[in-house]
Amino acid sequence: MVFAPTGVGKSLFALGIAAAVAGGGTFGHWKAPAPRRVLLIDGEMDPSDLRGRFQLIVDAATGGDKQKVIGNIHVYARHDQPVGDTSFPDFGNEEHERRILERIRSVRPNLVVLDNLSTLATVDDANASEAWDPFLKMLHRIRETGAAVLVIHHANKGGENYHGSSKIPVMFDSLVRLKPHDSIGGTGGASFKLDFTKLRMQSPDAGQVFTVKFECGTWRWDTLVDPDVADLVRRILDGEFGRQKDAATTLGISSVEVTRMLNKAYDAGIVTREQIRNALQNARDDDEGETSDF
């Protein structure tokens, strides 16, 4: 699952992945081994906007067969149905399972992209775990067809996590977070920071933060911080250390090096000085409370 606030570029990101898979090309540092069929199910975009973005992404595709990209991506869009047709399915309704699976089996895709969750699945109470059961069961049925699934979803108000219940991640091997980065002028562009908040498989991407830009028809990926910096920030925010010198002792490095690493994180914008100060203070308060209780 990929989640991000509105307007960050998650649909362009999804199309970039779809194009790489369909053409057997590359997307950033990720490589698709061979061209595969992709079914893109869109619940939000106007057909003309979708076609325009699709053409941009096809032109930007690298390392693969662009004719395969065009031939291997099948689009099923809510707003591209005949006038008066109300049969577009709801992925949160178990009664629509047969129609959804029939569509998927007719295409026989290797990858199904759902963009986006809030427009494709009706969920009465996003924070209630049982309200997500029909959608999660539907995901399981889709995976049983042999297809991988990429779900695009909205972030919560703070942008740090996905919107909805903690039950959502159960079905996913990875959660990808996109956060706003530099502004991009004009239309058809995107700029965001990318990291994984969940990653089941062994991967060098774990703990890394990337900056990703789509500008003037070209994708550009850069590593923002290395895994050691990201790991230090995570451990401080998790309350493992009450002081920077505690982190230095545990990690076997100098306090100066801890400060240097945190400055990298501040400069990259992945955490603020206030967040680190508060986390260190909270860890000290917790430690003093435990000592007092003892």
N, C-alpha and C positions, 0 to 999 in steps of 0.2 A: 504494500500500500504506500502510495505517495500522498502526503498531505501538506497543505500550504494555505496561507491566507488568500483571499480573492485578489486577482490581478498580478500575482507573482510570476506566473508562467507555467503552471502545472500542466495545462493542456498542451502547450508547445513541447514540454518535457516528455509527456506521454507519446506525442506524435514522433518525437525524435527516437524514442525507444522502438516504437512500432516500425518506423522506416528502417532502422538498423536490422531488426529481426526479419522483416520482409525481404530485404535485399541482401542479407548475409554480410552486412557492412559493420561499421564501427560507430559507437556513440561515446564520445569522450575517450576514456581508456578501456571501455568495454567492447568486446568483439563477439559478434554472432558467428557461429561456426559455419552456417550455411543458410540460404534463403528458406524461410518458413512462412506458412499462411498465418495471417493476423486478422482477427475480427474486432473492429473498433465499434463499440456501442456508445453512442453519444446521446445524452439526454438534455443538452442545454443549448448548443450553438445553432445559430441560423445557418442553413445549408450553404449560402454564399460565403459566409465567414469561414466555415469549415473547409470548403473547397480552396479558398485563398490560403489558409494556413497549411493545408495539405500540400499545395504546390510549393510553398516556401520551404517546407521540410524536405520534400523530394529533391528540390534543387540543392539543398544543403547536405544531403546524404553523402557520406564518404565511405570509400573502401568496398562498396558493394555494387550490385547490378541494379541501376535505377529503373530499368524496365521491369525487373522482378518486384521492385518496391510497389510500382503501380499495379501490377497484376496480382500481387499477393495480399494487398490490404483490402479487405471488404468492409464497407461502412454501413452501419445500420443506425440511422439517426431519427430521433423522435420528431424533429421538425422537418423531416424530408419524406413524410408519409402522405399518401393521397388525401385530398380534402375530405373531411368527414370520417376518416378512418380512425377509430378509437381503440385499435387493437394493440397499440404499443404496450409491451408488458411492464409490470411493476415488479422489480427484483426483490421487493420486500413482501410480496404476496405469494404464498405457497400455491394458490390456485392457478397461478400463471406459469408454474414450473414447466408444464408440458410444452407450451409455446416457445419458451426461452430455449429449452434443450433441443427442440426441433430446429430452430434457427441455427443454433451452434453446430448441430450434427450435419446440417445441410452444407455448411462451409468447411467443416472439419479443420478448424484452426489449431495451430500449435500454441497460439497466444490469444487470449481474450482480454481486451482493454475496456474497462468500464469507466466512463468519464461523464459525469462524476456521481459519486454515491448519493448525494442529497437530491439529485434530480432523477435518479433511476430507481431508488428504493424508498418507499414510504415507511417511516419509522415514527410511531406515535409519540414515544418519549425517548429521545436520544440518549438520556442518561440511565435509562432502565435496562439492565443487562438482558432481560427476557425479551425486550422489544426487538433486539437484534437477531433473535433465533431464526426467523424465516430467511433473512438475508444470508446469514452464515451457513444455513443448510443449503441454500441455493449455490453458494460458492463451492461447497463440498460436491454438489451434483455436477457442477461445471468441471471441476478438477477430475471427477471420475470419467469424463469423456476423454481425458488425456491431455487437456489443454492447461497451460500455465495461465494464471490470472493476474492482471495488473489493475488495481483499483485506485482511482483518483478521488481524493476526499478533501474536505475543508479542515483547516486548523481551528483550534479553539480561539477564544478572544485574545489570549496572550500570544498566540502563534507558536508556543513552545511544544504543544501536543495536538493530537487529533481531536476533533469534535466528537463527543459521545462517550459511551460506556467503556470501562476497562476491559470488557469482554471482547471487544472488536479484534485486538491483535492476535487472539488465539489461533486463527486460521492462517496467519501470515508468517512466511519465513523471514520477511524483513519489512521494516518501516523506514521510509525515506522522508526526511523533513527538508522542506525548502523554505528558506527565510529571505526576505527582501535584502538586496545588496545595493549596488549602485543603480541610479536611475538610468533608463535607456530612453533616448529621445525618439519621437515618432511612433508609428504603430508597427506591430509585427515583431517586437523585440521582447527580450526577457533578461533579467539579471537577478541571480539569487545565490545564496549559500546553501550547500547540500551536505547533510550528514545522515548517518543511520542511527536511529534511536533503538532499533532492534535488528540483529543480524544473526540468524541461526547458524549459517554455514561459516566455515573457516574462510576468511577473506582479508586481503591486505587493506581493504576499504574500512575495516573496523577501526573506529577511533579517529579517522581522518575527517577533515572538513575541506570541502572544495568550493571554489567560486565557479559558477557556470554562467556564461553569457551567450545570448543569441542576438546578434547584431549584424546588420547588412548582409543577411543571408548566410551567416557563418556561426557555428558553435565554437566556443572557446572554453576550455577547462583548465583550471589552475589549482594546485594544492594550497590551501590557505594556512593550515597549521598541521604539524606532524602529529602522529599518534601519541607521543610522549606528552606533548602540551595538552592535548584533548583529554588524556587520561588523568593528568594532574588536576585539571579543572573539574572533571567529573568526581574525583575522589574528595576534593574539598567541598563541592556542593552536596555530596552525599554525607558530609559530616564526619569524615574520617580523621581530619586534622583540626586542632584548635589553634595552632600557630604555624606560620610558615616554616619555622625551624623544625617543627615536628615532621612536616612533609620532607624536609631536607634530610633529616636523620633516617626516616623510613626508606627513602629512595636512594640513600647513599650519595647525595650530591650536596653542594654548598648552598647556603641560604641565598647567596648572590645568584646562583643558577636558578633557584626557584623563582626569585624576583624577575629574572630575565625571561623565563618561560611564561610567567603570568603577564608580563608586559606584551609579549607576542599575542597572547589571547585577547588582551584589551585592544590592541591595535587592530586585530582581526575582527573584533566586534562579536566574538562568540560568548563573551561574558563581560560584566561591568565590574569596576573596582568595588562598588557598593555591594554587589552580590557576593563577591569573595569576602569582603569584610564581614557581612552579615552571617555568612556560612561559618567562618572561623569563630565569630562570637557565639553563635548558637552552639557550636561544638564545645566551646569552653564552658558555656552555661550548663549544657547537659552533663559534662564531666564533673563540674562542681556539684551539681544536684545529686549525681550518683554517689560521690564521695560523702556528701552530707547525710544521705540516707543510710550509708554504711555505718 
